[in-house]
Amino acid sequence: MVNIKFLYLYCSHLKGTNPSNRRGNYFEDIRLKFAEILKLGREYKVDRIIHGGDWGDGPMMSLSLIDIIVDMIEKEGIIWDIIRGNHDEVGHNPNLSGESILDHIFRRSKIVTHLDDEDIGNAYIQGFDYYHGIENDIKEKGLFSKCQRNNPKRIAVVHAFLTPEKWLPQVLHVPVGEIKTDFDLILVAHNHAEFGAKKFQDGYDHYKTFISIGSLSRMTVAKSDIERMPNVLFVDTENAVMKVIPLECAKPPEMIFDLEKIKQGEQFEASIDNFITSLENVKFQGLNLKGLIEEIGRQQGYDTEVIKEIVNRMGEFEQ
């Protein structure tokens, strides 16, 4: 049975404008990553490149920018299989997304295709598009394949918020250790953080491995974006070889984020939190809210900009 080799990535969030915290040219940075991934695909002689969704940052974007990326892919000639992420969809519903930019690409291109399920060589690969509530369904029903063949390497590509452990109860998520599945390898998307490989034994002889390599894009000033570098994953199904490959073109955090500005912002917010905490035991007498905040701020030596910001934020409650 022929082995399959592929590269895996997710959450490229293509867009023509810079995220608010980014320096430089965001689209050009992403374009360089796609170019390097295509080069790696050629060097590793992969059969295809699999994308776990959130190709774009929204369901609609400039066709001219998309043409740049799709033309690069078609020139290289390697098949791309893509599932729909929440950012690719209209209303977080794949059934409403026929006019989205990603579905336009599926119609336009002969080698960029939607990954439903593929039974190829020694592997069976199935994609799970995002939809609202997918995490609850996975939690209740598990992740099970449609494969009818005996003993292939079962691989799932899932755009859902799968986490290495329990997370905030207010946020829909599924800890990977709780998922029932007949897949051998589950490639995680949607969760931008990189948590590596988590392996569990199901029953006596079935092992399931979840892998999160982190998103291709770094758009926020969260730790998950500042403290990591983008990767792609190489998989060879013959010997279950998996290799995380750091992208050489990815710039260090200090080149794409204004870390000093971020630090100042964190200190500013901390000052506001400390000031509000200091009000807990103060009796509100004699002054209106604005006057009270200004007086306490002066007495405690807070910066005038901090006091001004607190007054602005709390002013609506005085009216």
Secondary structure, DSSP 8 states (H G I E B T S, - for coil): ----EEEEE----B-SS--TTB-S-HHHHHHHHHHHHHHHHHHTT-SEEEE-S--BSSS---HHHHHHHHHHHHHHT-EEEE---GGGSBTTBGGG-TTSHHHHHHHH-SSEEE-SEEEETTEEEEEE---TTHHHHHHHH-B-----SSS-EEEEEEES-EESS---TTS--EEGGG--BS-SEEEEES--S--EEEEEEETTTEEEEEEE---S---SSSHHHHT---EEEEEETTTTEEEEEE-TT---HHHHB-HHHHHHHHHHHHHHHHHHHHTTT----SS-HHHHHHHHHHHTT--HHHHHHHHHHHHHHH-
